[in-house]
Amino acid sequence: MDIERTAKDSDIWFYAKKAEMTIITKDSDFSNRILISSPPPRVIHFRVGNISMKSFHSLVSEVWNEVTELNQNYKLVVIFSDKIEAFN
Protein backbone atom coordinates (compact mmCIF):
# COMPACT_ATOMS: atom_id res chain seq x y z
CA MET A 1 0.00 0.00 0.00
CA ASP A 2 1.33 3.44 -0.91
CA ILE A 3 0.39 6.59 0.95
CA GLU A 4 -0.97 9.35 -1.23
CA ARG A 5 0.00 12.99 -0.70
CA THR A 6 -3.64 13.63 0.19
CA ALA A 7 -3.75 10.89 2.86
CA LYS A 8 -5.43 11.74 6.14
CA ASP A 9 -3.49 11.62 9.40
CA SER A 10 -5.34 8.44 10.38
CA ASP A 11 -4.27 6.74 7.13
CA ILE A 12 -0.63 7.64 7.77
CA TRP A 13 -0.92 6.52 11.41
CA PHE A 14 -2.35 3.09 10.62
CA TYR A 15 0.03 2.53 7.72
CA ALA A 16 3.05 3.34 9.91
CA LYS A 17 1.72 1.15 12.71
CA LYS A 18 1.09 -1.82 10.42
CA ALA A 19 4.44 -1.49 8.63
CA GLU A 20 6.33 -0.79 11.90
CA MET A 21 7.56 2.53 10.55
CA THR A 22 8.36 5.83 12.24
CA ILE A 23 6.36 8.97 11.45
CA ILE A 24 8.54 12.07 11.07
CA THR A 25 6.46 15.22 11.35
CA LYS A 26 6.06 18.85 12.37
CA ASP A 27 2.38 18.16 13.13
CA SER A 28 1.53 17.95 16.85
CA ASP A 29 -1.53 15.80 16.07
CA PHE A 30 0.72 12.73 15.80
CA SER A 31 2.42 13.42 19.15
CA ASN A 32 -0.94 13.88 20.83
CA ARG A 33 -2.36 10.72 19.28
CA ILE A 34 0.27 8.59 21.02
CA LEU A 35 -1.63 9.12 24.27
CA ILE A 36 -4.69 7.25 22.99
CA SER A 37 -3.13 4.51 20.89
CA SER A 38 -1.53 1.36 22.21
CA PRO A 39 0.82 0.36 20.83
CA PRO A 40 1.41 3.39 18.66
CA PRO A 41 3.86 3.71 15.79
CA ARG A 42 6.99 5.61 16.71
CA VAL A 43 6.95 9.38 16.10
CA ILE A 44 9.75 11.88 15.60
CA HIS A 45 8.25 15.33 16.08
CA PHE A 46 10.09 18.48 15.03
CA ARG A 47 8.90 21.42 17.16
CA VAL A 48 11.11 24.11 15.70
CA GLY A 49 8.57 26.55 14.32
CA ASN A 50 9.11 28.25 11.00
CA ILE A 51 12.79 28.12 10.12
CA SER A 52 14.64 28.28 6.85
CA MET A 53 15.42 25.07 4.99
CA LYS A 54 19.11 25.77 5.52
CA SER A 55 18.58 26.00 9.30
CA PHE A 56 16.38 22.90 9.26
CA HIS A 57 18.99 20.86 7.35
CA SER A 58 21.69 22.08 9.70
CA LEU A 59 19.64 21.04 12.73
CA VAL A 60 18.85 17.61 11.27
CA SER A 61 22.52 17.02 10.45
CA GLU A 62 23.51 18.00 13.97
CA VAL A 63 21.02 15.82 15.90
CA TRP A 64 20.08 12.94 13.58
CA ASN A 65 22.37 10.28 15.08
CA GLU A 66 21.05 10.96 18.59
CA VAL A 67 17.46 11.07 17.34
CA THR A 68 17.69 7.70 15.59
CA GLU A 69 19.25 6.12 18.68
CA LEU A 70 16.47 7.50 20.90
CA ASN A 71 13.87 6.38 18.36
CA GLN A 72 14.90 2.76 18.93
CA ASN A 73 13.95 2.92 22.62
CA TYR A 74 11.22 5.55 22.85
CA LYS A 75 7.86 5.87 21.11
CA LEU A 76 8.12 9.67 20.85
CA VAL A 77 11.19 11.81 20.18
CA VAL A 78 10.60 15.58 20.18
CA ILE A 79 13.21 17.86 18.65
CA PHE A 80 13.35 21.50 19.66
CA SER A 81 15.87 24.00 18.34
CA ASP A 82 17.84 23.76 21.60
CA LYS A 83 17.08 20.29 23.01
CA ILE A 84 15.73 16.79 22.38
CA GLU A 85 13.21 15.01 24.59
CA ALA A 86 12.13 11.36 24.46
CA PHE A 87 9.01 9.71 25.93
CA ASN A 88 7.58 6.23 26.31
N, C-alpha and C positions, 0 to 999 in steps of 0.2 A: 504494500500500500504506500503510495506517495502522498505527501501532504501538499495541498495546493496553497498558493500564496493567499487565498481568500479563506483559508481554514479558520474555524472558530477556535478560541482558546481550549474549549473542551475536547475538540478533535486532536489538537496538538498534545494535550495532557494525556489522553488515553493512548495515543500512538506511542508516545515516549515511554509510558508505563509498560505497555505490552512489549515493546522492543528493548526494554531496559536501557533506555537512552537518557541523557541529561538534557534538560531544557536550559538554554542560555538566553537570557532576556533582560530587558530594561523595564518590563511590565510587572508592577507589584502584584497583579492578580495571581500570578503563578506562586509567588512567595506566600501569599495569604491562603491559597488553596491547600497548601501542605497541611495546614491545621485540621482540615476536614477529610483528608484522604489517607487511608492506611492500607497498604504501604503506598506512598507516593513515588513518582519518578523523582530523580534528583534534579535540583534546580540551582543554577548559577545565576544570581541576580546582580546586575550592575546598577548601583544607585549613585550615579555620578552626575546626574542632571544633564543639561545641555552643554556639551563640550565639543571642541573641534575634532574632526577625524584624526588629525595628527596627535592631539592629546590623548584621544581614546586608544589609538594604536600604541602609543608610548606606555600608557598605563597597562594595557594588556601584556605587552612585552615584559614589563617590569614584574608583574605579579603572577603570570600564567602558571609557572611551575608550582608555586605554592597553592594556587587555586585548584589545580588538577589533583594534587596530593590530598588536599582537604576534601575534595569531591568524592574521593574513594571511601571516606569514613563518615561523612556527614550528608544528610539529605538536602541541606540548604547551605549554600555559600553565598554571602553577600559582600560585594566589593564596593567600597566607598573610595573616594579619591585619596583618603589618607589612612585607611585601615581595611582589614578583611575580618569578617566575622563568620563563624560556622555554627550550625545548629542541627540537632537531631530531633 
